[in-house]
C-alpha cells in the first residue's frame, strides 16, 4: 500500500514542511510493510484491489468526481464476501499504522523542541508552574492549592472502545520499534533486525482476529481498563510529581511547598450500573479486587528491583536509627548483613506478598523465604519508605533518594492498596423503586409514590436523622431491590476490606430534585454507610448528575434547596464540606444540540458557583465528557481554561471514555503529556486570572442566550418535531447493525425501545460519526448565527459582536474551535451515500437537504465569525492528521454503505456481518474520537 499522495487530498492541502517529512516517510514505510504482508497473505490481486479502491476514493473525496463515484460503486458492487474482508482489514490496519506514525512524530517533534531549548509547550506542567511563579504566587499560595486540589481523569467503559487488548499490544510493539528507528542511530544490522521485528508484528496483527467472538463482558472491560495502569499511570504519574517537585526546588530553593498527591485516576468500570444490568455486586467486588491486585503486584516488583540495586554498606554510610530498626527485623541474607537497605527492601517485598495474600490475591512472581507480617494499611508502608528516604538524605545520598525510591513512595501515596477509587452510579428511578419497597416494608403502607414530594422528603429526613438497624436480609424484596441492596452491602464490605479510599463516590443519574439525593442517603443508611446521630457520618460522597437541558437550568436551585437542609449540611461536614456536582454533556447535547448544551452547562457552572459561595460549601465539578465534540470532547487544556471564573478552584474530575482512553493513555509519553495537560490547565484556571470579560460579560451572555435559543429551536425542530426523522436516522446510519458488534457490555438503550429519547447518547453520537454527518457536533449553529444577525444587525451588534466575542472570550473560542474540528471531519459526499440507504426517497431528500443546507450555513458563519477561510486554519497539525488518514477511512465508509445495502436486502451471511462490524471498527480507529 502506498501513501505517496495522501497528503495531497482535501480542500485545505498545503505544501508539507520539512519537519513533517519524517512523518510521511514513516507512513510510507509502514504502508510498504503492510502492503508486503497483504501480498504475502492474500495475493497480488488483493493488494491491487485495495490500491485501486484507495486511489478512486481519493479522487471522489478530492473532486467529488461523479465518474470516480461510478467507478467506486462498480468496484464495490463486484466485491465478493472474501474480498470485502481483505479490503476492510487492509484499510483498517493502514489507518491504525498511520495513527502510530503520527503519535511517534508528535513525540519526535516535542523532543526536538526540548533539545533545542525551546520554551515549554502550552499545557505542560513546567510552563504552568512558571506562569504561576511569575505571577507572584509562591509558597503560601501553592501550598493552599496543593492541599485542596484534586485533578482526576475517570476511566469509563463505553461501546466506542472497539480495540482488543491483543491488537493494542501489537500497536505498542510497532510504536516502540518505530520510535527506536526515529530516536536511535542504528547500525545496518540493527536496522535490519528492527525491520524484521516490525514485519513480524504486522504479520501477527494481520493474522489476529480484529473482533471479539462474543459480547464484551464487564469483567473484560475491567481487565482492559487495568491495562492502562501498567502502560502509563503507575510509572508516569510519579514522574509528573517528581517534575513538579524538581522545578519548585530549583525556583524556590529551600522554601518548597509540600506537593500532596492531588493527581489521581478514578474509575467507573465495574461500578457504573446505570442501564447496565450486568454490573452486579459480584462484578463490583471483582473490580476492586483486581485493582488492588494490580497495585500490590506493582509494589512487590518495584521493591524487589530496588532491593537488588541497594548495595549500600554500613561500612561506608551511617544510616538513621529508624532504618537500623527496620533492618534489625529484616531477614538475614548471606554476605549481606552490612547492607541494610537491601535487606529492608527484601523484607518490604515479603510483607507486601503477605498483604496481598491477606487481601485475597494470588501472588505468583515472588515466594518469600519466610512468612512476614502484612502491612495494616498503605500508610504503614509509606512510613517505611519515608524513613528510608530520610536516612538516604542524612548520609548525603540525595540522588538515590530522588530516584526509584521517591517514585515508589509517590506511587504508594497515589494508588494505596486500592489503585483507584471506584465510583458507583445508578439511575434515580431505580432508587425510587427500591425506596418505595423499603417504605412499604417499614411502614406497612403502599403509597410512597402517591405521597406529595414534601411528604416524601419529610419522611426521608426523619428516617436518615435517626439511628437504624442495618439490613441483613433482603429476601422479602423484589429481585430489583435485592440486587441494589446487595450492591450497597458490597460497598460496605469493600470499605471494611480495602479501606474507604477504594470507593468514595455515589453518582445519581437523572437528578431532578433534592429527593433523589435523600433517597440515596436513605439507602446508604440501610447498609451502614450513613451513621445517623448528632454528628452523622456519611461514608460516600453523594453526587447529583444533571443531564438534560431542563435539569441543567434548575440545578443551582436544587443545590440551594439541598444546602438549606440543616441535617444535610451535617452530612456534608463529615465529607469535609465539599460537594461534588456532575454535569452531563452527552444527554444535554442529544436533548438540545451542541450550542445549547455547552451554553447551559456554562450557565449552570456560574449559578452553582454563586450558590456554593452563598452557603460556604466547596464546589467540585465533575465533567461527564465523551470523546467526540458532540459529547463534550475536545482539547482538555482549552476546555478547562474556558470554564467560568471560580468554577474550577483547584478541583476537577472529568470522564475519559471510549477509544479516547487508548489514544490518550496507551503510550506512556503521550499519556504523561495528557495528564500534564489536565494538571497545567487546572493550576492556571485556579491561580491565574482568566476573567477578561469585565463589563462585556452582560453583552456576551445576552448574545449567547439568543444564539442558544435559536439553535435549540432549530435542533429540536429537526430531531424531535420532523415527521420521519427517526426513520431517517435508523436507516442512514449503522445504529441497528452496531447492536451486533461486540464492543461493550451495556445495551444501547436504557429501555427496550428505538425511540431517540430512550437511546443512550453514546450510540446516538457514534452512529452520526460513522456516517460522517457528525450532526450532534454542529447542527443549529448556522441557523442560530443567521437569526441573531438578522435581529441585531440594525443595532450594529450582529456579526461584529460575535467576532469580538470570539477574540475576547475563551468559551467562544473553545466552542468554535471544537465545532471547526467536527466540520473538518464531516464529509457530506460520503454522508450522501449513507442517506441513499433511506428507502423513502421523498423523506431522504427532504431531511438530507436540510442537513446539507445547515452544514453549509454553519461553515459559512464559522468563517465569518473567526475570519478564517478554510477549516482548521489555526490547527495545521490536526489538518495534516486528517489529510493523512482520509485516504484510508473514506474507503471503509464507501464499503460500509455497500455492505449495509447487501445486509438490509437480505444477504445476512456471516462474512457480510463480520465485514460490516470490521468497517465500524476501522472507521472508529481512524477518526480517533468518534464516540
N, C-alpha and C positions, 0 to 999 in steps of 0.2 A: 504494500500500500504506500502511496506517495502523499506527501504533504506539501509539495512544491508550490502549489498555487492556493493553498488555504488562506494565506494572508492577503490575497487579492480579491476576496469576495466580500460583499457587503457594501452598503451605501457610503460608509464613512471610512473606507480603506485609505491608509496613508503609507508613505514610504517607511519601512521599518528602520529604526535607528540601529546603530552598531551595537548598542547594549542589548538589543533583543535578538541579535543573530545567534548567540548560543542556544536560545530557546528554540528557534526554528531548526537549528542543526539537531538538537535533541529530539524534536518531534519527527524530523525526517529519519533519524537513526532508529528510533523505536518503531516508527512505521515500517521501515525496511525489515526489521526483525520480525514484526508481526506478519508482514506480507510473506516472508520466507516460511513462517510457521503455517500460514494459511495454505500456501502452495504444497508444503510437505504433507499436511494432514488431509486436505480436501481436494488438492489437484490444481493445475494451472487454470482450468476453466472456472473454478470457483473464485480464484484471485482476479481473473479478468472481468468476471461478472460484477464483483464488488467495485472494482475500479470504474467500470462503465456507469454503474449507478451513482457513484460518488461524483464523477465529472458531470453527469447530466443533472444531478440535483444542484450542483454549484451553478450551472447555467440558469436553471429555473430560479434559484434564490437571487442571483445577481441581477438578472434582466427581466424576471417574471415572463420569460420567453414561453409563448404558447406551444411552439414546436418542441421545446425541451420538455414541457409538461406532457405532451402527447407521447414523446419517446419514453419518458419515465413511466407513464401509465402502461405502455406496451411491454416494457421490460418487467415491471412488477406483476402484471397480469399473467405473464408466461412462467413465472417462478413456480417450481414445484415446491411441495412442502419441505423436502430435504434442503433444497437450495435456499429457501427462506430462512431456515435455521442457520446455515452458514453465513448468509449475508448479515443477519441480525447480530450474530456473535462477533463477526468481523468488525462491524461499525461500533458495537458496544465496547469492545476491548480497545479499539483505537481511541475512542473517546476517553476511556479510563487512562490509557497511556499518555494522552495529551494532558490530562489533569495532573498526572505525576510530573511530567516535564515542567509544567507551569509552577508547581509547588517548589521543585528543585531550583527553578530560575529565580523565584521570589527570594529564597534563602541565599542564593548566589549574589543577587543584587544587594541584599541587605549587608552581607559580609563585605562586599566591595566598598560600600559606603563606610562601614566601620573601619576597614583597613586604611581608607583614605582620610580618616579623621573627620568625616562629615558630622554635622550636628545630629543628635538622635532623631529618629523618625517620629512623626506625630503618633501619639498613642503609646509611646514607650514609658515605662516607669521612670527611667532616667530623666527624660525630658519633663515629665510631670513634676518630679521632685525638684528639679532645677527651677522650674517656674514658681513653685510654691516657696522655695527658699529665697528666690529673688524678690518675692513679694513681701518679704519681711516676716514670714511665718517661720519661727524657729521652734525651739524645743517645746515650749508650753502648748502651742497650737497643734504641733504634730503629735504630742503625747495625748492630747484630748481626742484627736482624730483616731489614732490607733486604738485607744481604749474603747471607743464605742463603734468603730467601723465594722461592717460586715459586707463583704463582696462575695456573692455566692452564685455561680452558674449551676443550675439544677438540671441534671440529665433526665430526660423523659423518653419513654418508649412509644414511638408513633409509627404508623404504617408507611411513612415515606423513607424509612431507613431500610433499603432493599438489599444492602450489601451483605453477603455471607462473610463469616469470620475467615473462612479459608481463602476467599478472594482478597480480603483486606490484608491478610498475612502476605500473600503474593505481591500485592501492591507495595507494601512496606519494604519487601526484599528488593523489588525493582527500584524503588526510590533510593534505597541505601546504595545499590550498585551504581546508579546513575550519578548520585552525589559523589561517589568515590571517583568517578571519571572527571567530574566537574571541579573537584577541590584538591585533587591529588595529582602530582606528576608521576604517572605510571610508566614503567618500562614497557617495551614492546611485549614482553612475555606476560607482564601483569595486565596489560590491556587485553591481550588475547584471553586470559583467564576471566577477566571481568566480562567480556562479551559472551563467553561461554556460559557464565553464570546467568546473564540476562536472558540468553536464548533458552536455557533450561527452565528458568522461572516462567517465561512466556509460554513455553510448552506446557508446563504444569497448569498455568492459567487457562490455556486453550482446552485442556483435557479435564478441567474441573467443572462440575455441574454449577451453572450460574444460579439456578433456582432451587429452593427447598422443596422436597417431595411432599411435605405436609405443612400445614399452617404453623407458623412460629408460635411456640408456647410462651407463657410468661417466664418460665424457667430459662428458655433460650434467650429471652430479652435481658434477663438478669445477667447471664453469662456474657452476652455481647457488651452490656454496659460496663461490666467489670474490666473488660479488656483495656479500656482507656486509662485505667489507673496504672496498669503495667506499662502501656505505651508512653504515657505522658505524666499524669498527675503526681504519682508518688515521687518521681525524681525532679520534675520541673518546678513544682510549687516550692519546695525548699530552695531551689536555685533562685527563684524570684525574691524570696525573703532575704537570702544572702546578698543579692544585688542591692536591695534597699538598704540593708544594714551597712554594707561597704561604702555606699555613696554617702550616707549620713555620717559615717566615721570620717571620711575624707573632708566633708564640708563642715562638720560641727566639732571635730576633734574629740574631746572627752565628754562633751555635753550631749550625748546621744540619747534620744528618747527610746524607751523600750518599745520594740516593734511586736505587738501582740499578734496572734495568728488570726487575722481578720479575713484572709482569703481562704474560703473553704468550699469544697464541692458538695452539692446536695443531690438527692435522687428521688424520683417518683417511681422507679422501676420495681414493681412488686408491692407498692403501697397505694397506687392510684387505681381505685376500683370504680370510678365514675364511668358507667357504660361498659365496664369490662367484668362480666360475671366470673371470669377465670382467675381473678385475684381473690384468693381465699385466705383464711388465717394460716393455713399450712404454707401457702406460697409466700406470704409476707414474712413468716418466720424464716423460711429458707433464704429469702433475700438478705435478711440481716445476718444470718449465719454465714452465708457466702462472703458478704462484705467483710465481716470480722476475720474470716479465714484468710482473705487476701492480705489484709493489713498485717496479721501475725506472720504469715509466710514471708512477707517483705522484710519485717524486722529481724526475723531469725536469720535470713540470708545476709542482711546487712551486718548484723552483729558478728556472724562468722567471718565475713570478709575483713571487717575492721580488726577483729581479733588476730587474724593471721598476719596482719601488717604491723601490729603494735608491739614491736620487739624492744621497746624502751626498757633499759635496765636500771634498777635501783643503785647499781654501782656508779652511775653517772648522774641520774636525776633524783631529786628529793621530792617525793610525791606527798600530797596532803594527807592529813590524818583520816579524812573520810575515805580516801582511796585506799589507805592502808587497811581500814576496817573492811571495805568491800573485798580486798584481796585476801584478807585473812579467812573469809568464809568461802572463797572460791576454791575449786578443786586443785589439788597439786598436780603438776604436769612435769614429767621427767625432763630435767635440764631446763626448766622454765621457772624455777622458784624465784628468780630475781626479776621476772618480767610481769609486774603486777597488772598492767593494762591488758596484756594478752590473756591472762588468767581471768580477769574480771569479765572481759567480753565473751569468753567461752562460757563463763558462769551465767552471764546475761542470756546467751543463746539457749542454754539449758532451762533457765527459768521461763523463757518465752515459750519453749516447747511445752513445758508443764502447764503454762497458762492456756495455750491453745487446746491441750487435752481437756483441761477443766471446763473450757467453753464449748466442748463437744466437737472440736475439729480434728481431722486426721492429718498428722504431720509425717510426711514420708521422706523428706530430704535430709533429715537430721535425727540421729539417735543418740541422746546424751549417755555418757558413761554411767551416770548415776542420776537418780531422781532428785530434782531440785524443787524448792518451794515456789509455787506460781506467784506471779505478781497479783496483788489485790486489785490494782487499777493501773491505767496507763500513767496516772500521776506519780505512782511509786517508781515506775520505770523511768519516768522523766527525771525524778530526783537523782537516780543513779547517774544518768547522763550528764546532768548539771554538775554533779560532784566531779566527774571525770574532766569536764571542760574547765572547771575552776582550777583543778590541780594542774592540768596542762599549762594553763596561763601562768600559774605561780612559778613553774620552773622554766619559763621562757620558751614554751613550745606552742606559741600562738598560731603558727602556720598549721600545725597539726590540729589544734583546737578548732580552727575555722574551716576545716576540710570536711571529710566524710562524717566525722562525729557531729559537727554542727548540723549537717544536713539530716542526719538520722534524728537528732534531737528535735529539729523543726518538724520533721515528718510525724513524729510521735505526738507532738503538741497539736498538729493539724488534724491527724487522722485517728488518734487514740487507738483503742482496741475495736472500734466500730467502723472505721474507714470513712463513712459519710452518714449524716442523718437522713433517714428515710421518711419522706413525707407521706401522710395518709390523705386521701381525697375521696369524697363521696358527694352525690347529688343531694340537695336539700329535700327533695321529695321523698327520698329513701329514708332520711332521718325522720321526717314527719310520720311516715308509716310505722316505723319502729316505736317512736314515742307514743303514737296512738295506741299501740298494743300494750305498752307499759302502763299507760294511763288507765286502760281498761282493767289490767291486772291488779293495779294498786288501789283503784277507787271503786271497782266493780261497776263502773259506768261505761257506756259505749258511745259517748257523744263528743270525744275530743275535737274532731274536725268540725263539729257543729257549734262548738263554743265560739264566741267572738274572739278576735285576736287579743283583745285586752284580757279576757278571762284566761286564755291560754298562757299569756305572758305572766299574769299574776300567779297562776298555778306553778309554772316552771320556776319562777323566782322563789316561791315558798319552798319548793322541793329542794332546789340546789343550795338553799340557805341553811338547811337542816341536815345533820348527820344522817346517813342511811346505811343499811346493811348492803354489802357488796353482793351482787347477784352471783350465785354459784351454779345454778341450774337453769337452762333455758328451754327445757323440753316442752313446756306448756305453750310456747310461742310458735308462730308460723316459721316456715323454712327461711324466709327473708330475714325475719327478726333474729332467729337463731344464728344465721350466718353473720349478720352485722355485730351482734353481741360477742360472738366468738372472736371476731377480728379485734374488737376493742379489748377483750380479755387477753388476747395475744399481745397487744401493745403493752399492757401492764406487765406481762411476763417478760417482754423484751427489755423493759426498764429494769426489772429485777436482775436479769441475767447479763445484760450488756451495758447497763447504765442509761441514764436519761438522755445523754447526748446522742444515742443511737436512733432516737425518734422524738423529734421536738415539735412537729407541726401537724395540725389537722386543718385541711382546706375544705371549705364548703362551696361546692359548685352551685351556680344559680342562686346566689344570696339575694333575697328581695326584701328582707326586713330583719329587725333585731331578733325576732322569734327563731329564725334559722340558727343564730348563734347560741341562743339559750337552749334550744333543743340539743345541740351538740354538747353543751356543758352538762346537761342532764344525763345524756348517755355516758359521758366520761365518768360522771359520779357513780354510775351503776357498777363500774368495774374498778373503782378506787383510784382513778386518775384525776379526780377532783375530791379533795377533802374539805368538807364544809366546816363552819365554825366562825368564831370572831375574827380570826386571821386565816381565811381559807387559803388552800394551796391548790393551784391548778398546774398539772404536770405537763401540759402541752399548750403551745400557742394555738388559739382558735383563730383561723384566718378566713374572713369572708372573701369570696371571689365574685366580683361584679363583672358581668359578661355582656349583657345586652345594652343597647343604647339607653333604654329607659332606666335600667339599673345603674348605669354609669351616672346618669343625671340625678339619681336620688341617693347615691352612695354617701355623700357628705352628710345629708340629713339623717340617714340611718346611723352613721357613726356618732353623730351628735346625740341622738336619742340613746344609743348604747352607752356612751360615756356619762350620760346623765343618771344612769342607774348606780346608786352608791355601792351595791353589792358587786356589780361587775367591775367597778373600779378597784375593789379589794382584790378580786381575782387577778386583775391586771397588775396590781402592785406585786403579786407573787411571781410575775413574769418580768420583773424589772421595769415596769411601767412602759413597756414597748408593745405597740400594737402593729401587727403586720396586716396590710391590705393588698390583695391581689387584684390586678386589673387585666381583663381578658381581651386581647387584641383579635383573636380568631373569630369568636362568635359575634362580637360587636361589628366586625367587618362584614360577616355574612348577613348580619341584621341590617346594617345601614350603609355599607360601602366604605371604601378606603378613606376618603376625605373626612367623612362624618365620624368614623370610628376614631381616627387619630385626634381629631379636634375634641371629641367628647372625653377621651382619655386625658388629654392635656388639661381641659377644664376641670375634670374630676380631681386631678392632682392639685390644682390651685385651691379648690374648695376644701379638699381634705387637709391640706397644709394649714388652712385657716382654722378648721375645726380642731385639729390636734393642738395647735398653738393655744387656742381658747381654753382647752381642757388640760393643758400642760402634759400631754402624752407624747412620747417619742413615736414618730411615724417611720415605718419601714415599708417600702413599696416592693411588691413582687410583680414583675412584668411577665405576663404569660404570652411570650412572643414565639412565633414559629420561625421556620427558615425563610419562607418567602415573604415578600413585602405585603402580600395580601393577608398575612397573619402576623404582622408586626415586625418582620425581619428587616435586615439591612445592616449596614456597618454599626457595630456596637458603640464605638467611640463617639461618633456624631450623634447617635440616638440618645446616649446618656447626657451629653452636654446640651442637647436640645430640650431637656426636661425643664419644667418651670423652676425658677429660683426657689431654693429651700426644700424642694421635694426629694432630693437625693440625700443630703445631710449625712453623708458617710455610710449609709446603709442601702444596699440594693440587692435584690435577688432577681434572677432572670432565667427563664427556661431555655434549655438548649435541646432542640427537637429534631427528630428525623435524620436525614442524611447530612444535616449541618454538623452533627456531632462528629462524624468520621472526617468530614472535610476540615473541621477546626482542630480536632484533638488526636487524630490517629498518628500524625507525625510530630515527634517531640518538639522540634524547633518552632514549627508553626503553632503547635499547641501552646508553647510558652508565650509566643507573641500575642496570641488571642487572649490568654489570661492576663498578660500585662496590660493589654488594651482596656479590659474591664477595670483593673485597679487604677490605671492612669486617669481614665475618664471620671471615675468616682472621686478620686482625690481632687482633680481640678474642679469638678462640679461643686464640691463641698467647700474647698478652701480658696478658690479664686472666684471673683465676681464675673458672672456671665449675664447679668441683668442690664442690658444696654438699651432696653426699650424706653424706660423713663416715661415721659408724658405721651409717648406714642402708643403705649400699651392699649389704651382705650380704643384708638382708631384701628389698630391692628386686630384686636379682638372682635370689634364690631364687624370688620370686613370678613374675618374668618367665620363668624356666625352666619353671615349671609351666604358665603361660599358653601359651608357645610349644609345649610338648609336646602339650597338649590341642588347640591349633589345628592343629598338624601332623597329628595323627591324624584330625581332622575333615576337613581339606582332602584328604589322601591318600585317605581313605575315599570321598569323593565323586568325585574326579577320576581316580584310578587303580584303585580297587577296586570301583566300582559298575558292574555289567554294563550295557552300553548307553550309558555316559556319552559315549564318543567319538561315537556316532551322534547323541546329543542335541546335542552341541557342533557337529558338522558341519552339522546341519540347522537349528538355531535361531540360527545366526549366518551372516553372509555370507562365511565363511572361504574357501569354494571359489570364489565369484564374485570375491573380491579378487584371485585369481591372474590374472584377465584385465585388471585395472586397471593401466595403465602408470605405476606410481608408484615404482618402484625397480628397480635393476639386478640385485639378487640374488634367487635363488629363495626361496620361503617356508620351505622345509625344507632342512636340511643333507643329507638323504638323499632318495631318490625314494620317499617314504613319507608316509602321512597319520596316522601314529601321533603321539599327543600328545608322546611322549618325543622324537621327531625334529623336531617343529615348532619353528621359531625362536620365541623368546619374544616378538618384536615382533608378528608376525601373531596370536599367541595373545592377547595383551592387546588389540590393535587390534580383533579380532573381538568380544570381550566388550564393548568400549566402544561399538562401533557398534550393538549390540543393546540397549544401555542397562542391561545387567545389571551391568557393571563388576565382575564376580565376583573377579578377581585382587586387587582393592584392599581387600577386606573379609572375604571368606569365611573362617570359622573363628573370628572374634573373639567373636561371641556365645556360641558353644558353649564356647570356652575360658574366658570370664569366668564363665559359669554353672557349669561344672565346678569352677573354682577356688573360687567362693563356697560351693558345696556341701561341698567338702573343708575349707575354712578357717573357715567361719562359727562353728563350735562353739568354735574357738580365739579368736574375737574378732578375726581378722585378715583377714576376707574383703573385703567392699566398702569398709570404712573404710581398709584398707591401700591398695587401688587408688586411692581418692580422694586419699590422701596422696601416693602416687607421682605422680599427675597434677599436684598442686600444686607438688611439690618437684623433679621430675626433668625436665630439658629433653627427654631422649629420649622419655619417655612423652608429654609434651605434643606433641611433633612427630609422633609415631606416631598419636595420636588426632586431631590436627588434620588430618593428611593423610587419614585414613580418613573423617573428617567431610566433607571436600570431596568424596570419591568417593561417599559415600552421598547427598550432595545432588544429584549428577549422575545417580545411579541413578534409574530410573523403572520400577517393576515393572509399571505399567499398560502401558507400551509394550513392556517385556520380554515380557509375556504374549502379545502379538501375534506376536513372533518365535517364542516357544515353540510357537504353534499351527502353525508350519511343520513341526514334527516329526510324521511320519506315524503312528508308533506311539503311539496315544492313551494306552495304559497307561504306556508309558515316559515320555512327555511329562508326564503328571500326576504320576507318582512323583517324577521328578527336579526338575521345576519347583516342586512343592510344597516339597521340601526347601530349594531356593534361597530361595523366598519366606519360609519359616519362619526360616531363618538370617538373612535380611535384616532381618526384624522383630526378631529376637532381638538382632542386633548393634546396631541403633539403640536399642533399649530399654536395653542395658547401657552403650552410649556415653553416653546421657543420665544414667544412674545414676552413672557414674564422674565425668563432667565437671560435673554439676549443671545442665546446660543443659536447656531444654525444647523446643528446635527446632534443626534443623540450621543450621550456620553462624551461630549466635547471636553469636559473638565475631568474625565476619568479615562485617560488613554490606556491604562493598564487593563481595566475591565473590557474596554472596547477591543483591545488586542486579544484578550482571552476569548471573547465571544467569536471574533473572526476566526481564531484558530479552531474552535470547537464546532462551529456551524457546519462545516462540510461533513461532519461525522454524526451530528444529531439529526439534521434535516432528512437524510435518507431513512433513518429509523422512523421518523414521523410519517413519511410517504408510505413506507412499507406497513406501518401500523394501520393506516387507513385501509389499505388493500386487504389486510388480514381481518380487520373488523368487518369489512364488507362480506368477505367469504364466510366468516363465522356467523354473522347475523342472517345470512341467506341459507343457513342450514348445514354448512360444512364444519362440523364440530369434531374433527379428528384431533387426536392428542397432539400431533405436530402443529396444527394451526393454533390450538390453545396455548401450547408452550411458546410458540413464536410470538404471539400477542403479549404474553407475560414477559418475554425477553425484551421486547421493544419498550415496554413500560419501564423495565429495569434500566435499559440503556439510555433512554431519554432522561430519566431521573438523574442518573450518574452524570450525564453530560451537562445538564442545566445547573446542577450542584445545589440550588436552593429552590426546589420545586414544591415543597410542602411546608 
